[in-house]
Amino acid sequence: MKKIDDEGYAIMKQLVSDVQGAPYPNVIDNELYRIWYEHAQLVAIQCLEYIGENFPQDRDSDPLPQF
């Protein structure tokens, strides 16, 4: 099993949360933003899946959204 310290885990979760909280592309009329948004959402989902697969003990104590 892989290990991550508490600070790294908190930073990773906050980053994913911030990315997923970004305004939806139709709110900001900008093609580059739309491209970034779609890419960032895919990476955020991959990050949550990685956390769920590699840190199952944390899943029980601090539930993450499931996709």
N, C-alpha and C positions, 0 to 999 in steps of 0.2 A: 504494500500500500504506500502511496506517495504521501509526503508530509508537506504542510505549508504552515507557516506561523500565523498567529492570530491577526497580526497587522496586514500581512499579504492577503489573507482571506477576506478581511474587511475591505481592503482597497479594491480587490477584484469584484466583490459584490456591489460596491458603490459605483464602480465604473459601469457595470452592466445596468444597474438601476438608472444611472444618468443617461446612458445611451437609449434605453427603452423609454425614457420620459421625454425624449426630444419631440418637438412639435411635428405633427404629421405633415408630409410634403405639400398637401393642398393649402395649408395655412401660409406657407412661404413659397411664393411663386418664383422658384429658381431651379433650373434643371440640374445644376451641380449639387445642390442640396438634396434633391430627390435621389440622385445616384448615390451620394454619401449615405443617406438615410437607409436605403435598401441594403447596402453593403453592411452598414453598422448593425442593423437589426439581425442579419444572418450571423454575424460574428458574435453578437450578444447571445443568441440562442446556442451557438456552438460552445460558448464559454459556460453557460448554465448546464449544458449536457456534460461537459468535461468535469465540472464540479460534482455533479450528481454521480458520475461514474467513478471518480477517483477519490472522493471524500464522502462515502456513504454515511459515516458516523455523524457528519455535520448536517446531513439532510434531516436526520431525526430531531436534532436539537434546534435547528433553525430552518424551517421549510422554505424551499425555493419554488418559484412557479414552475409548473410542468408543461412541456410542449410536446 
